[in-house]
Amino acid sequence: MSQLLEILRHFPEWLDKIIAQYGTLTYAILFAIVFVETGVVIFPFLPGDSLLFAVGAVAARPASPLNIALLYPLFLVAAFLGDNCNYWLGKKFGRSLFNNPNSKLFKKENLYKTEAFFAKYGPKAIILARFVPIVRTFMPFVAGMGAMTYGRFLLFSVTGAVLWVGLCVTAGYFFGNISFVKKNFELVLIGIILISVLPMVFEFLQHRKQAALAKAQERR
């Protein structure tokens, strides 16, 4: 936990070093990070929200080497392609991971539960997952395993990407260079993550409430 906080605390400095060393190639590096974080299921630990926020803050500086007008489409394309890559990886290889009856990680009952979840909350799940670290990486993969048709997934994938990139980069651009934010960068990022999770928590509580009401009506 302390190592994670240290990384978050110095994230803007890390980004400054990348820019100083690679110049315009920084755009390609940023594209690759967002693509891999959203598109390869084994890399959920790469920075997502924190990267977008930090990049927005750097782009807002006077004479910044990063152009905010280029960053929005860059991240949107990376997030879109990553999401779709993950979907098709799940469609191609996801089912085979559940063929081993002795697997402790890929249990078929977990797959059935996930498919049932998607059948009821699929569109909301795709959009909300964009704002939740780790879940953002796994959700498209599971969707590709058969929980959602591609046409349906595509619509909500694009919506989620636009909201995620738009909100995170814009927040960094307008608030990332405020003195308090710069001094407490890791706390701000943790706060962003917690706020991002709130819609999913609210949806979960609503589902539990509806399930409880349904059971109460059945007993009558």
C-alpha positions in Angstrom: 0.0 0.0 0.0 2.8 2.4 0.8 4.5 1.7 -2.5 1.2 2.4 -4.3 0.8 5.7 -2.5 4.4 6.6 -3.4 3.8 5.9 -7.1 0.6 8.0 -7.0 2.4 10.9 -5.1 5.1 11.2 -7.8 3.0 10.4 -10.8 3.2 13.9 -12.4 7.0 13.8 -12.0 7.1 10.4 -13.6 5.1 11.8 -16.5 7.4 14.8 -16.8 10.4 12.5 -17.1 8.7 10.6 -19.9 8.0 13.8 -21.8 11.6 15.1 -21.3 13.1 11.8 -22.6 10.8 10.9 -25.5 9.3 14.2 -26.7 6.4 13.7 -29.2 6.8 9.9 -28.8 5.1 10.5 -25.4 1.8 10.4 -27.3 2.5 6.9 -28.5 3.5 5.8 -25.0 0.3 7.2 -23.5 -1.7 5.6 -26.2 -0.1 2.2 -25.5 -0.6 2.4 -21.8 -4.3 3.2 -22.1 -4.8 0.5 -24.8 -3.1 -2.2 -22.8 -4.7 -1.3 -19.5 -8.2 -1.5 -21.1 -7.4 -4.1 -23.8 -5.3 -6.9 -22.2 -6.9 -8.7 -19.4 -3.7 -9.6 -17.6 -2.7 -5.9 -17.2 -5.3 -4.4 -14.9 -2.6 -2.9 -12.7 -1.5 -0.2 -15.2 -2.6 3.4 -14.4 -5.9 4.5 -15.9 -7.8 7.2 -14.1 -4.6 8.6 -12.5 -2.9 8.7 -15.9 -5.7 10.6 -17.6 -6.0 13.1 -14.7 -2.2 13.7 -14.6 -2.0 14.1 -18.4 -4.8 16.7 -18.2 -2.9 18.6 -15.5 0.3 18.6 -17.5 -1.5 19.8 -20.6 -2.9 22.8 -18.7 0.5 24.2 -17.8 1.7 27.2 -19.7 3.8 26.2 -22.8 3.0 22.5 -22.1 4.4 20.1 -24.6 1.1 18.2 -24.6 -1.7 19.4 -26.7 -5.1 18.9 -25.0 -6.8 18.9 -28.4 -4.8 15.9 -29.4 -5.1 14.1 -26.1 -8.9 13.7 -26.2 -9.1 11.8 -29.5 -5.9 9.9 -28.7 -7.3 8.5 -25.4 -10.8 7.9 -26.9 -9.3 5.8 -29.7 -7.0 3.9 -27.3 -9.9 3.2 -24.9 -12.2 2.2 -27.7 -9.7 -0.1 -29.4 -8.6 -1.6 -26.0 -12.2 -2.3 -25.0 -12.9 -4.0 -28.3 -9.7 -6.0 -28.3 -10.6 -7.3 -24.8 -14.1 -8.2 -25.9 -12.8 -10.3 -28.8 -10.1 -11.9 -26.7 -12.9 -13.0 -24.3 -15.0 -14.2 -27.2 -12.1 -16.2 -28.7 -10.4 -17.6 -25.6 -12.6 -16.9 -22.7 -14.7 -20.1 -22.9 -11.7 -22.4 -23.1 -10.5 -21.1 -19.8 -13.6 -22.7 -18.1 -13.1 -26.1 -19.6 -10.9 -27.3 -16.8 -13.3 -28.6 -14.1 -10.5 -28.4 -11.5 -9.7 -24.8 -12.1 -10.1 -22.7 -8.9 -10.1 -19.4 -10.7 -12.2 -20.0 -13.8 -15.2 -21.8 -12.3 -18.2 -22.4 -14.6 -20.7 -21.3 -11.9 -18.9 -17.9 -11.8 -19.3 -17.6 -15.6 -23.1 -18.4 -15.3 -23.5 -15.8 -12.6 -21.6 -13.2 -14.7 -23.8 -13.9 -17.7 -26.9 -13.5 -15.5 -25.6 -10.2 -14.3 -25.0 -9.0 -17.8 -28.5 -10.1 -18.9 -30.0 -7.8 -16.3 -27.4 -5.0 -16.0 -25.3 -5.3 -19.1 -25.4 -1.7 -20.4 -25.0 -0.1 -17.0 -22.2 -2.5 -16.1 -20.1 -1.6 -19.2 -20.4 2.1 -18.6 -19.9 2.0 -14.8 -16.9 -0.4 -15.2 -15.0 2.3 -17.0 -14.6 4.2 -13.8 -13.5 1.3 -11.6 -9.9 0.1 -11.7 -9.3 -3.6 -12.4 -13.1 -4.0 -13.2 -12.5 -1.8 -16.2 -10.1 -4.4 -17.6 -12.1 -7.5 -16.9 -15.6 -6.4 -17.8 -15.1 -6.4 -21.7 -13.4 -9.8 -21.5 -16.3 -11.3 -19.7 -18.8 -9.6 -22.0 -17.0 -11.2 -25.0 -17.5 -14.7 -23.5 -21.1 -14.5 -24.5 -22.7 -12.3 -21.9 -23.5 -9.5 -24.4 -23.8 -9.3 -28.2 -21.2 -7.2 -30.0 -23.7 -4.6 -31.3 -25.0 -3.9 -27.8 -21.5 -3.9 -26.3 -20.3 -1.5 -28.9 -22.9 1.2 -28.1 -22.2 1.2 -24.4 -18.4 0.8 -24.9 -18.3 4.0 -26.9 -20.5 5.8 -24.3 -18.3 4.7 -21.5 -15.1 5.7 -23.2 -16.4 9.2 -24.0 -17.5 9.7 -20.4 -14.3 8.3 -18.9 -11.8 10.2 -21.0 -13.9 13.4 -21.0 -14.4 13.5 -17.2 -10.9 12.4 -16.1 -8.8 14.5 -18.6 -11.0 17.5 -18.1 -10.9 17.2 -14.3 -7.1 17.1 -14.5 -6.9 20.0 -16.9 -9.0 22.4 -14.7 -8.1 21.1 -11.2 -4.8 19.3 -11.5 -2.6 22.3 -11.0 -4.3 23.7 -8.0 -1.9 24.0 -5.1 -3.8 21.7 -2.8 -4.2 19.1 -5.5 -0.5 19.1 -6.4 0.5 18.7 -2.7 -2.0 15.9 -2.1 -2.0 14.3 -5.5 -2.3 10.7 -4.2 -5.2 11.5 -1.9 -7.0 13.3 -4.8 -6.6 10.2 -7.0 -7.8 7.9 -4.3 -10.8 10.2 -3.9 -11.5 10.1 -7.6 -11.4 6.3 -7.5 -13.8 6.2 -4.5 -16.2 8.6 -6.2 -16.0 6.5 -9.4 -17.1 3.4 -7.5 -20.2 5.1 -5.9 -22.5 4.6 -8.9 -21.8 0.9 -8.9 -22.4 0.7 -5.1 -25.6 2.6 -5.5 -26.7 0.2 -8.2 -25.9 -2.8 -6.0 -27.9 -1.3 -3.1 -30.8 -0.6 -5.4 -30.7 -4.2 -6.6 -30.6 -5.6 -3.1 -33.6 -3.4 -2.1 -35.6 -4.5 -5.2 -34.8 -8.2 -4.4 -35.9 -7.7 -0.8 -39.2 -6.1 -1.9 -39.8 -9.0 -4.3 -39.2 -11.6 -1.6 -41.5 -9.7 0.7 -44.3 -9.7 -1.9 -43.9 -13.4 -2.5 -44.4 -14.1 1.2 -47.7 -12.3 1.2 
